[in-house]
């Protein structure tokens, strides 16, 4: 009879992994609902099919994970052979994880291709797709051979090469995706001068690092646990989480477009309302509750300055719009000194409403 490790190293990871699986599936339900509300009418058909297909696959995978954990922890409770082999629903669970990971990795490869079609983009897409295919093939071979040995856990170590190849390729692929997306966003930021737009790009970079690195770290931790403790179920926690993590990353990245559009919209609105200050001429225009004094102040300048102020106010997006009974806004506008448009000294202050006689 095969020596079985302590029950907490067998039943415990199965129960914990199932619980985390349900938690992540609940997050996916919320993400899918938000996507349906925000983008169902506007997105192309292929993206909508992808989102709903991933949701259905995850629903099936969650049912399989639940059956596997319930059988191990409840149905076989007290049986001396409870952990001799995994239930029949275990191999399909691994297969669906492999398929979901490949789908999401190919989706991000397509995104990289849409953003960069130069030599950098071609090399990156080739690496992502090639490594993802290696992960897919090795994972499916592992599932096939795992099914052939009737899911006997003591023989699982004989398949370690396939599982290690699958998890290693998954980790490397996720790392390349995250690094490529960050590099592309960084290169895009070098040609942008507006602070608000750079802030939005920084948000995208942080989001990319968080999502890409998290899936990579989970795959790496599963690989390490399987390598260090192959005779236990410790790696099941990460195994049951991995597929749901990929699905959440996919749908969350699509839903993130709404947040970025909101930030851009707020930036545009904040650039069109407020107090205008001009440097280096230190000409300032201010108003609070009404627009009378602002209109008067602008009209005192030349028509050339007026046009440049309006154009600058539409482009810059520095400050926030506050509505508390009065509307106040400040936008910092830098314009060159123009002797023809501004008479007098180079530092002239237009009187505000408070200083009117």
Protein Blocks (a to p, Z undefined) as FASTA:
>chain_A
ZZdddfklmmmmmmmmmmmmmmmmmmmmmmmmmmmmmmmmmmcfklmmmmmmmmmmmmmm
mmmmmmmmmmmmmmmgoiaklmmpccfklmmmmmmmmmmmmmmmmmmmmmmmmmpccfkl
mmmmmmmmmmmmmmmmmmmmmmmmmmmnoopaklmmmmmmmmmmmmmmmmmmmmmmmmmm
mmmmmmmmmmpcbfklmmmmmmmmmmmmmmmmmmmmmmmmmmmmmmmmmmbcklmmmmmm
mmmmmmmmmmmmmmmmmmmmmmmmmmmmmmmgccddddfklpacddfkbmmlmmmmmmmm
cfklmmmmmmmmmmpcfbccddehiacddddddddddfklpgcjfbdcdddfklpZZ
